[in-house]
Amino acid sequence: MFEKIAEARIDEAIASGELKPPSGPAGPLDLDAYFATPAEWRSTHAMLKGHGFVPPEVDLMKRVDELKEALEGESDPRERARLSLELQTCRTAFAMAMERMRGK
C-alpha cells in the first residue's frame, strides 16, 4: 500500500517538474577521490560533495596531485623549485588540517 502511494507521489512530482526522472546509467563510478579521503571523513565528504560543497582538505588533496604531475613533467630547474615549494606548502597545510580534525 505504501509503495503505491510513494510511486504515485513520485509520478506527480515528475509530472509537475519538481523531480527529474532518472536519466539512466551514468557510466562507471570514479572512486579514486573517495578512497583518497580518510575513512573517518568519507561519508561526510560524500554528502557535502553531493550538495555542492567541497571541504578545503579535498581541494588541497587535488592540488597536491596536480602539483606532483606538473613536477614530474617539468624540466626547468626554477619552475621545479617553485612547484616543489608549493607542493610542500600544500602538504603542510593538509597535514595541519588533518591534525586539527583529529584534535576535535
C-alpha positions in Angstrom: 0.0 0.0 0.0 2.8 2.4 0.9 4.7 1.6 -2.2 1.7 2.6 -4.4 1.3 5.9 -2.5 5.1 6.6 -2.9 5.1 5.7 -6.6 2.0 8.0 -7.1 3.7 10.9 -5.4 6.9 10.4 -7.3 5.0 10.3 -10.6 3.2 13.6 -9.5 6.5 15.2 -8.7 7.9 14.2 -12.1 4.8 15.5 -13.9 4.9 18.8 -12.1 8.6 19.3 -12.7 9.6 19.1 -9.0 11.6 15.9 -9.6 13.6 14.9 -12.6 13.3 11.3 -13.7 16.5 9.2 -13.6 18.5 9.6 -16.8 19.8 6.1 -17.0 23.2 4.7 -16.2 25.9 7.4 -15.8 28.8 5.1 -16.6 31.5 3.7 -14.3 32.0 5.4 -11.0 35.4 7.1 -10.3 36.0 6.3 -6.7 39.7 7.4 -6.5 38.8 10.7 -4.8 36.5 8.9 -2.4 39.2 6.4 -1.3 41.8 9.2 -1.1 39.7 10.8 1.7 40.5 9.5 5.2 38.0 6.7 6.1 36.5 8.6 9.1 35.6 11.6 6.8 34.3 9.7 3.7 30.6 9.8 4.3 30.7 13.4 5.4 32.7 14.5 2.4 30.5 12.4 0.0 27.4 14.1 1.5 28.8 17.6 1.2 30.1 17.0 -2.3 26.6 15.7 -3.3 25.2 19.0 -2.2 27.8 21.1 -4.0 30.2 21.7 -1.1 33.8 20.6 -1.2 35.8 20.7 2.0 39.1 22.6 1.8 41.0 19.4 2.5 39.7 17.8 -0.6 40.8 20.9 -2.6 44.3 20.5 -1.0 44.5 16.8 -2.0 43.6 17.7 -5.5 46.1 20.5 -5.7 48.8 18.1 -4.3 48.0 15.6 -7.1 48.2 18.4 -9.7 51.5 19.7 -8.4 53.0 16.2 -8.4 52.0 15.7 -12.0 53.3 19.1 -13.0 56.6 18.5 -11.2 57.1 15.2 -13.0 56.7 16.8 -16.4 58.8 19.9 -15.7 62.4 20.2 -16.8 63.1 23.9 -15.9 65.0 24.0 -12.6 63.5 27.3 -11.5 59.9 26.1 -12.2 60.7 22.7 -10.5 61.8 24.6 -7.4 58.7 26.8 -7.4 56.5 23.7 -7.9 58.3 21.8 -5.1 57.9 24.7 -2.7 54.1 25.0 -3.5 53.8 21.2 -3.2 55.4 21.2 0.3 53.2 24.1 1.3 50.1 22.2 0.3 51.2 19.1 2.0 51.9 21.0 5.2 48.5 22.7 5.1 46.8 19.4 4.6 48.7 17.8 7.4 47.8 20.7 9.7 44.1 20.4 8.7 44.1 16.7 9.4 45.8 17.3 12.8 43.1 19.9 13.7 40.4 17.3 12.8 42.0 14.7 14.9 42.1 17.1 17.9 38.4 17.8 17.8 
